[in-house]
Structures are given as structure tokens and as C-alpha cells.
Amino acid sequence: VSAVDFALAEEADAALGARASAFPELYAARVGHSSDIEYGKCFRAYMSLQCASAFPACTVLQADETNVLGRGRAPLCFSHCLDTLVSCPGFWVDDLDGACLDVAAE
């Protein structure tokens, strides 16, 4: 975790908490009623995406966690976006709160 991430951790935690609290309503609007297993799978994928967006660094073999000159930190991995959309039928990219606007294709 970088010094900047550490300094902003409280704000990031509050933002993630707000997204977690709003998730049941979003899920009901997009998916409707489903089994607890399907809900849990979607929630885990969605929150993993949100956490990766808060602290982005695509850590595949072709990437590293260093700052890119003129760009900043490495973006989150595109697979987080795909996993969330596959795990959450009825969700669209717009439902991901802009988390997938800056991604790395591994």
C-alpha cells in the first residue's frame, strides 16, 4: 500500500462502505430476486471490483505496481469488470460506478 493509499484509506473505506450499503437496492433493481448463492457471488465480484478500483494496480505478469510517468498508478485489471458483469446478470457497465473507465487488458 502506497503512502497516498494509506493517507486516503479512511475515505476509501467510507466510500466502499457506502457502496456495500447501496448494493442490495442496486441488485434488486437490476437482477430482482435470486438465490442467496447467486446474490453472494455477485456481491463478492462487485465489491472486489470496487476495492480494486479504490486501490488499482493490475498485477498480472505483464504489469507491475509502479507509477507510470505522466499517468500515475497502474489501472485495475479488466478481468474485474468482466467478472462482475458475468457474475451479475442484469448489470451494465454504467452500474459499476465508473470503476471500469481506466483498466488494463491483461
N, C-alpha and C positions, 0 to 999 in steps of 0.2 A: 504494500500500500504506500503510495507516494505521500509526501508531506501535505500536499494540497488535498488529497483524498482524506487524510487524517483530520485536517482542519475543517473540512466540509462534511465530515461523517454524520454529525448531528442533524444537519439539514437534509442530507441524503436519506437518513433513517426516517425522518419525519415524512418525506415525500414517498418513500416506499411504504410506510405505514398507511398513508392516505390512499395509495393505490390498492393496497391489500383490503382496506375497509370498503372501497368502492367496487371491488371485484364482484361480489355476489349480485349486485344490481346489474352490472355490465353483462355478466354471464346469463342472467335471466332474460335480459333484453335480446341478446344475440343468439343464445342456444335454447333457452327455455328450460324445461325440466329434463333431467337426465339422471343417470345413476351416480352414486357417490364416487365410484371409481373413475368415471368419465370427468366429473367435476374436479376431482383431485388431480388428475392428470393435466387438465387444462390449467388449473391454478398453479401447479408447480412449474409448468412451462412459461406461463405468463409472468410469474414473479421472478423466475430465473432470468428472463429477458429484461425485466425492469432493473434487477440488480446488476446485470451485465452492462446495461445502459448507463447506470449511475457510476460504475467503475469500469469503463471499457478498456479492453486490451485483448485482442484476438490472439490467443496463444497456440496457434497451430504451428507445425514445423516450419512453415514458410514465413511466419511472423515472429516478432519479438515485442517486448513490453517497453521499448524505449520511445522517447519522444521523437516525432518526425519533424525535422526542421521546417518551420513555416506552416506546419499543420497542427501540431500538438500531439496528443497521445494517439495510439493506435485505436481504431474503432472496434466495436464489438463484432463478433463473428456472425455472419449471415445465417448460419445454422440456427442461432437462437430465434431469429424471425421465422424461419421455416418451421421449426419445431413447434412454436406457439400456434402458427396458423394451422398446422396439421392436427395438433392436439386439441384445438378449439374450433370445431366445425361451426360455422356461422360468424366467426370473427373475420374482420378485414384488416388490412394494413392500417387504415385510419383508426382502428380500435386500439392500436399499440402505442398511442400517445407520442408519436414521432420517434420512438426508440429505434426504428429501422431506417432512419433517414441517412445515417452515416455508418455503413457497415463494410466489413472486409469479406470478400468472397474467398473462401479457402479452397 
